Amino acid sequence: MSTLWRREDPPDPWLQEFLAGDDHVLDRELLRHDCRASLAHARMLRRIGVLEAGELADLEAGLAEIDDLAARGEFVLTAADEDCHTAIENHLTRRCGEAGRKIHTGRSRNDQVLTALRLWEKERIDRLLDALTAHIGVLDARRAAQGRAALPGYTHMQPAMPTTVDVWLGSYADAARDDRELLALVRRLVDRSPLGTAAGFGVPVLTLDRAGTAAELGFAGILENPLHAQLSRGRLESLLLAACSQTMLALGRLAGDLLLFSTREFGFVELPRSLCTGSSLMPQKHNPDVLELIRARFHVVAGEESKVRAMTAGLISGYNRDVQLTKGPLFAGVAATLDSLRAMGLVLGGLRIDTARCAAAITDEMHATERALQLVAAGVPFRDAYLRVAAATAAGAPAPVAPDPQSKGPPA
């Protein structure tokens, strides 16, 4: 194993594998982003005179080669590679010689991994934003098609008041719009380059063109305080996972509604048969596993968020190796959210709403509030109207009659 750090006595091989953990697997997500950042860094080193023109050309060719291999899945990271940063630099050193040994000038693995993570996060947030927009579009299309249909409303899981499909699905569309705003805010926080902050204390002697590398990488700005760059690791990851948790919270509740409303007893909606599974024992079954897994994935994503917060809480300032373990939860939580949005889109796209069953489920008692307010509109104090309608409903009697507007008093 050829690490990016050196010391005279070689590290214990088992301990080195323990320290590297599963980075050689997880870093496949970051490999191409690290190539992009390394290319921008190399070009900046040329601008400030650290690299010669020929050395930069060699590094550009070497990084393009790695990127091409990575795109085809042929740049393999193994346990012998401490992480993708080590694998890339070792490849460049073998291929480019002296230029490969120069490319790490002015940076640390601390800002190197941060930069790759921020690029990965920007890309994934954009995917999440697109997925939420598509989710809202499917909900709005279903509302446009059948939004006027009556639907029973429930509180405490008991019949409450009549509502409509438009209000029901619109509530989830509005929640998704809120989630989209939250993700957009996280993206703005992520969209600042940490490259050039090095280990967390800046780079002495050399004057790095941090604004130049940020612009080349498409960042809106830079993280000015180098120590804040290190503080942001874990902090921004937990914020992103919190936004994912909010998205999953709404998806899980929508999944719960669809699971209940698709039962034979309710029959308000019919799920696409192509998305249901069968039973290994009962031939008649059509199981809504997809919705159950969406509902469960909220807890998965919330758990990943909790892991990141727990691992980074109470750390002192500066880099701490604990944050290495936040990559796995980050990748898993974002992937679960993207997959769930896609799965829910398939369900909603093929959903059929049985408007007749919905209307039939609106029982007479669900109009009680409306009747009480009719009395209020005719001049009866609300508490009196409430009690009259409640008594009539309990007795199974006809609803109280609103007083004649010309009358001087309420009905007997």
C-alpha positions as CSV (number, residue, x, y, z in Angstrom):
1,M,0.0,0.0,0.0
2,S,1.4,3.4,-1.1
3,T,-0.3,6.0,1.0
4,L,-0.2,9.8,0.5
5,W,1.4,10.2,4.0
6,R,4.8,8.9,4.9
7,R,6.7,7.9,8.0
8,E,9.9,6.0,8.7
9,D,8.3,2.9,10.3
10,P,5.8,1.2,8.1
11,P,2.2,0.9,9.4
12,D,0.8,-2.4,10.5
13,P,-1.0,-3.9,7.4
14,W,-4.1,-4.9,9.3
15,L,-4.3,-1.6,11.1
16,Q,-3.9,0.2,7.8
17,E,-6.9,-1.7,6.4
18,F,-8.9,-0.8,9.5
19,L,-8.0,2.9,9.0
20,A,-9.0,2.8,5.3
21,G,-12.3,1.1,6.1
22,D,-14.5,0.7,3.0
23,D,-13.3,3.9,1.4
24,H,-12.0,2.0,-1.6
25,V,-15.7,1.0,-2.2
26,L,-17.4,4.2,-1.3
27,D,-14.9,6.4,-3.2
28,R,-16.2,5.0,-6.5
29,E,-18.8,7.7,-6.0
30,L,-16.2,10.4,-5.7
31,L,-13.6,9.2,-8.3
32,R,-14.7,11.3,-11.2
33,H,-15.4,14.4,-9.1
34,D,-11.9,14.1,-7.6
35,C,-10.5,14.0,-11.2
36,R,-12.3,17.2,-12.0
37,A,-11.0,18.9,-8.9
38,S,-7.5,17.7,-9.4
39,L,-7.6,19.0,-13.0
40,A,-8.6,22.5,-11.8
41,H,-6.0,22.4,-9.1
42,A,-3.3,21.4,-11.6
43,R,-4.2,24.2,-13.9
44,M,-4.0,26.6,-11.0
45,L,-0.6,25.3,-10.0
46,R,0.5,26.1,-13.6
47,R,-0.8,29.6,-13.3
48,I,1.2,30.3,-10.1
49,G,4.4,28.8,-11.6
50,V,4.5,25.5,-9.7
51,L,4.1,23.4,-12.8
52,E,5.7,23.7,-16.2
53,A,3.5,23.7,-19.3
54,G,4.6,20.2,-20.3
55,E,3.9,18.9,-16.8
56,L,0.4,20.3,-16.9
57,A,-0.2,18.7,-20.3
58,D,1.0,15.3,-18.9
59,L,-1.3,15.7,-15.9
60,E,-4.3,16.7,-18.1
61,A,-3.8,13.6,-20.2
62,G,-3.4,11.4,-17.1
63,L,-6.5,12.7,-15.5
64,A,-8.5,12.3,-18.7
65,E,-7.3,8.7,-18.9
66,I,-8.4,8.1,-15.3
67,D,-11.8,9.7,-16.0
68,D,-12.3,7.7,-19.1
69,L,-11.4,4.4,-17.3
70,A,-13.7,5.4,-14.4
71,A,-16.6,6.1,-16.8
72,R,-16.2,2.6,-18.2
73,G,-15.9,1.1,-14.7
74,E,-12.3,0.1,-15.4
75,F,-10.4,2.2,-12.9
76,V,-10.6,-0.2,-10.1
77,L,-10.1,0.8,-6.5
78,T,-8.9,-2.0,-4.3
79,A,-8.2,-2.4,-0.6
80,A,-4.6,-1.6,-1.3
81,D,-5.7,1.9,-2.3
82,E,-6.3,3.9,0.8
83,D,-8.9,5.9,-1.1
84,C,-9.6,7.4,-4.5
85,H,-7.2,10.3,-3.8
86,T,-4.3,7.9,-3.3
87,A,-5.2,5.8,-6.3
88,I,-5.4,8.9,-8.6
89,E,-2.1,10.4,-7.4
90,N,-0.3,7.0,-7.6
91,H,-1.5,6.5,-11.1
92,L,-0.4,10.0,-12.1
93,T,3.0,9.5,-10.5
94,R,3.5,6.3,-12.4
95,R,2.4,7.9,-15.7
96,C,3.7,11.5,-15.3
97,G,6.7,11.1,-13.0
98,E,7.8,14.4,-11.4
99,A,4.5,16.1,-12.3
100,G,2.6,13.4,-10.5
101,R,4.6,14.1,-7.4
102,K,3.9,17.9,-7.7
103,I,0.1,17.8,-8.0
104,H,-0.6,17.6,-4.3
105,T,1.2,21.0,-3.8
106,G,-1.0,23.4,-1.9
107,R,-3.7,21.0,-0.8
108,S,-4.4,18.3,1.8
109,R,-6.5,15.2,1.6
110,N,-8.8,17.2,3.9
111,D,-9.8,19.8,1.3
112,Q,-9.4,17.3,-1.5
113,V,-12.1,15.0,-0.2
114,L,-14.3,18.0,0.8
115,T,-14.1,19.3,-2.7
116,A,-15.1,16.0,-4.3
117,L,-17.9,15.7,-1.8
118,R,-19.2,19.1,-2.5
119,L,-19.2,18.4,-6.3
120,W,-21.0,15.1,-5.6
121,E,-23.5,16.7,-3.4
122,K,-24.3,19.5,-5.9
123,E,-24.9,16.8,-8.6
124,R,-27.1,14.7,-6.3
125,I,-29.1,17.7,-5.1
126,D,-29.8,18.7,-8.7
127,R,-31.1,15.1,-9.2
128,L,-33.2,15.4,-6.1
129,L,-34.6,18.7,-7.2
130,D,-35.5,17.3,-10.7
131,A,-37.1,14.2,-9.0
132,L,-39.2,16.4,-6.7
133,T,-40.3,18.5,-9.6
134,A,-41.3,15.4,-11.5
135,H,-43.1,14.1,-8.3
136,I,-45.1,17.4,-8.1
137,G,-45.9,17.1,-11.8
138,V,-47.4,13.7,-11.4
139,L,-49.5,14.8,-8.4
140,D,-50.7,17.8,-10.2
141,A,-51.6,15.8,-13.3
142,R,-53.7,13.4,-11.2
143,R,-55.4,16.4,-9.5
144,A,-56.2,17.9,-12.9
145,A,-57.7,14.7,-14.0
146,Q,-59.8,13.7,-11.0
147,G,-59.4,16.6,-8.5
148,R,-63.1,17.4,-8.2
149,A,-63.9,13.9,-7.0
150,A,-65.3,13.9,-3.4
151,L,-63.3,12.1,-0.8
152,P,-63.9,11.4,2.9
153,G,-61.6,13.3,5.2
154,Y,-60.3,11.8,8.4
155,T,-59.0,12.9,11.8
156,H,-57.8,10.4,14.4
157,M,-58.5,7.8,11.6
158,Q,-62.2,8.5,12.1
159,P,-64.6,10.0,9.5
160,A,-64.4,13.8,9.9
161,M,-65.5,16.0,7.0
162,P,-65.9,15.7,3.2
163,T,-63.0,16.9,1.1
164,T,-61.7,16.3,-2.5
165,V,-59.0,14.4,-4.3
166,D,-57.6,17.8,-5.2
167,V,-57.2,18.8,-1.5
168,W,-55.8,15.4,-0.6
169,L,-53.1,15.1,-3.3
170,G,-52.6,18.9,-3.3
171,S,-51.4,18.7,0.3
172,Y,-48.6,16.3,-0.8
173,A,-47.8,18.5,-3.8
174,D,-47.4,21.5,-1.5
175,A,-45.2,19.5,0.9
176,A,-43.0,18.6,-2.0
177,R,-42.7,22.2,-3.0
178,D,-41.6,23.0,0.6
179,D,-39.1,20.1,0.4
180,R,-37.8,21.5,-2.9
181,E,-37.2,24.9,-1.2
182,L,-35.3,23.3,1.6
183,L,-33.1,21.4,-0.8
184,A,-32.4,24.5,-2.8
185,L,-31.2,26.2,0.4
186,V,-28.9,23.3,1.2
187,R,-27.6,23.6,-2.4
188,R,-26.7,27.2,-1.9
189,L,-24.7,26.3,1.3
190,V,-23.0,23.4,-0.5
191,D,-22.1,25.6,-3.5
192,R,-18.9,27.1,-2.0
193,S,-15.4,25.7,-2.9
194,P,-13.2,24.4,0.0
195,L,-10.3,23.7,-2.4
196,G,-7.2,25.5,-1.2
197,T,-8.1,25.5,2.5
198,A,-5.8,22.5,2.8
199,A,-5.7,20.9,6.3
200,G,-7.9,23.6,7.7
201,F,-5.4,26.4,8.2
202,G,-4.8,27.6,4.7
203,V,-1.6,27.4,2.7
204,P,1.4,29.5,3.8
205,V,4.1,30.8,1.4
206,L,2.1,30.0,-1.8
207,T,-0.6,32.3,-3.1
208,L,-3.3,30.1,-4.5
209,D,-5.9,31.2,-7.0
210,R,-8.8,29.8,-5.1
211,A,-11.3,32.0,-6.9
212,G,-10.0,30.6,-10.2
213,T,-10.4,27.0,-9.2
214,A,-13.9,27.7,-7.8
215,A,-15.0,29.2,-11.0
216,E,-13.6,26.4,-13.1
217,L,-15.4,23.8,-11.0
218,G,-18.7,25.8,-11.2
219,F,-18.9,26.9,-7.6
220,A,-20.7,30.1,-6.8
221,G,-18.0,31.1,-4.4
222,I,-15.4,29.9,-1.9
223,L,-15.3,29.0,1.8
224,E,-13.3,31.9,3.1
225,N,-12.4,30.6,6.5
226,P,-10.3,27.5,6.2
227,L,-11.2,26.1,9.6
228,H,-14.9,26.6,8.7
229,A,-14.3,24.3,5.7
230,Q,-13.4,21.5,8.1
231,L,-16.3,22.3,10.4
232,S,-18.6,22.1,7.4
233,R,-17.9,18.4,6.9
234,G,-20.6,16.4,8.5
235,R,-22.5,19.6,9.2
236,L,-23.6,20.1,5.5
237,E,-24.0,16.3,5.1
238,S,-26.5,16.2,8.0
239,L,-28.4,19.2,6.5
240,L,-28.7,17.4,3.2
241,L,-29.8,14.2,4.9
242,A,-32.3,16.3,6.9
243,A,-33.8,17.6,3.7
244,C,-33.9,14.1,2.4
245,S,-35.7,13.0,5.6
246,Q,-38.3,15.6,5.1
247,T,-38.9,14.4,1.6
248,M,-39.2,10.9,2.8
249,L,-41.5,11.9,5.7
250,A,-44.1,13.1,3.1
251,L,-43.5,10.2,0.8
252,G,-44.0,7.8,3.7
253,R,-47.3,9.4,4.7
254,L,-48.5,9.4,1.2
255,A,-47.6,5.7,1.0
256,G,-49.5,5.1,4.2
257,D,-52.6,6.8,2.7
258,L,-52.4,4.7,-0.5
259,L,-51.9,1.5,1.5
260,L,-55.1,2.2,3.5
261,F,-57.1,3.5,0.6
262,S,-56.3,0.6,-1.6
263,T,-57.5,-2.1,0.8
264,R,-60.7,-3.9,-0.1
265,E,-62.5,-2.3,2.8
266,F,-61.9,1.2,1.5
267,G,-61.4,0.7,-2.2
268,F,-60.8,4.4,-2.9
269,V,-57.8,3.7,-5.1
270,E,-56.5,0.8,-7.2
271,L,-52.8,0.4,-7.5
272,P,-51.1,-0.6,-10.8
273,R,-51.1,-4.4,-10.8
274,S,-47.7,-4.4,-12.5
275,L,-46.2,-2.8,-9.4
276,C,-47.7,-5.3,-7.0
277,T,-46.1,-8.6,-5.9
278,G,-47.6,-12.0,-5.3
279,S,-47.6,-14.3,-2.3
280,S,-45.6,-17.5,-2.2
281,L,-48.6,-19.2,-0.6
282,M,-51.8,-17.4,-1.5
283,P,-52.5,-17.3,-5.2
284,Q,-55.0,-14.4,-5.1
285,K,-52.7,-11.9,-3.4
286,H,-51.6,-8.6,-5.0
287,N,-49.2,-7.1,-2.4
288,P,-48.3,-3.3,-2.4
289,D,-44.7,-4.0,-1.3
290,V,-43.4,-0.9,-3.2
291,L,-45.4,1.4,-0.9
292,E,-44.4,-0.5,2.2
293,L,-40.7,-0.1,1.3
294,I,-41.1,3.6,0.6
295,R,-42.8,4.0,4.0
296,A,-39.9,2.0,5.6
297,R,-37.2,4.0,3.8
298,F,-38.2,7.2,5.8
299,H,-36.8,5.4,8.8
300,V,-33.7,4.4,6.9
301,V,-32.9,7.9,5.8
302,A,-33.7,9.4,9.2
303,G,-31.3,6.8,10.7
304,E,-28.6,7.8,8.3
305,E,-29.1,11.5,9.3
306,S,-28.9,10.5,12.9
307,K,-25.6,8.6,12.3
308,V,-24.0,11.7,10.8
309,R,-25.1,14.0,13.6
310,A,-24.0,11.5,16.2
311,M,-20.6,11.0,14.7
312,T,-19.8,14.7,14.4
313,A,-21.4,16.0,17.6
314,G,-18.8,17.1,20.2
315,L,-15.8,17.0,18.0
316,I,-13.2,19.7,18.6
317,S,-12.3,22.1,15.8
318,G,-10.1,21.0,12.9
319,Y,-10.1,17.7,11.1
320,N,-11.1,14.6,13.0
321,R,-10.9,11.2,11.4
322,D,-14.5,10.4,12.7
323,V,-15.9,12.3,9.6
324,Q,-14.5,9.6,7.3
325,L,-17.4,7.4,8.5
326,T,-20.1,10.0,7.3
327,K,-19.6,9.1,3.7
328,G,-21.5,5.8,3.8
329,P,-24.6,7.2,5.5
330,L,-24.6,10.2,3.1
331,F,-24.5,8.1,0.0
332,A,-27.0,5.6,1.3
333,G,-29.5,8.3,2.5
334,V,-29.5,10.2,-0.8
335,A,-29.8,7.0,-2.9
336,A,-32.8,5.8,-0.9
337,T,-34.5,9.2,-1.4
338,L,-33.9,9.2,-5.1
339,D,-35.1,5.6,-5.5
340,S,-38.2,6.3,-3.4
341,L,-39.2,9.4,-5.5
342,R,-38.8,7.3,-8.6
343,A,-40.9,4.4,-7.2
344,M,-43.7,6.7,-6.0
345,G,-43.8,8.3,-9.5
346,L,-44.5,4.9,-11.0
347,V,-47.3,4.3,-8.5
348,L,-48.9,7.6,-9.0
349,G,-48.6,7.4,-12.8
350,G,-50.7,4.2,-12.9
351,L,-53.0,5.0,-10.0
352,R,-56.8,4.7,-10.5
353,I,-59.2,6.5,-8.2
354,D,-62.6,5.0,-7.8
355,T,-64.7,8.2,-7.6
356,A,-67.9,6.2,-6.9
357,R,-66.5,4.4,-3.9
358,C,-65.0,7.7,-2.6
359,A,-68.4,9.5,-2.8
360,A,-70.3,6.6,-1.3
361,A,-68.0,6.6,1.8
362,I,-69.1,10.2,2.6
363,T,-71.7,9.4,5.2
364,D,-74.4,11.8,6.4
365,E,-72.7,12.4,9.8
366,M,-69.7,13.9,8.0
367,H,-71.9,16.9,7.1
368,A,-72.3,17.8,10.8
369,T,-69.9,20.7,10.8
370,E,-71.5,22.1,7.6
371,R,-74.9,22.0,9.3
372,A,-73.6,23.7,12.5
373,L,-72.2,26.5,10.4
374,Q,-75.4,26.9,8.5
375,L,-77.0,27.6,11.9
376,V,-74.2,30.0,12.7
377,A,-74.8,31.8,9.4
378,A,-78.5,32.2,10.5
379,G,-77.5,33.9,13.7
380,V,-77.1,31.0,16.2
381,P,-74.0,31.2,18.4
382,F,-71.5,28.5,17.3
383,R,-71.4,26.7,20.6
384,D,-75.2,26.4,20.7
385,A,-75.2,25.3,17.0
386,Y,-72.5,22.7,17.8
387,L,-74.5,21.2,20.7
388,R,-77.7,21.1,18.7
389,V,-76.2,19.3,15.8
390,A,-74.3,16.9,18.1
391,A,-77.4,16.0,20.0
392,A,-79.4,15.5,16.7
393,T,-76.6,13.3,15.3
394,A,-76.4,11.2,18.4
395,A,-80.1,10.6,18.4
396,G,-80.3,9.9,14.7
397,A,-82.7,12.8,14.3
398,P,-83.0,15.1,11.4
399,A,-80.6,18.0,11.4
400,P,-81.8,21.2,13.2
401,V,-83.5,23.6,10.9
402,A,-81.8,27.0,10.5
403,P,-84.0,29.8,11.8
404,D,-85.9,32.0,9.5
405,P,-83.8,35.2,8.9
406,Q,-87.0,37.2,9.6
407,S,-87.6,35.5,12.9
408,K,-86.6,37.4,16.1
409,G,-85.2,34.3,17.8
410,P,-83.8,30.9,17.3
411,P,-86.0,27.9,16.7
412,A,-87.3,25.9,19.6
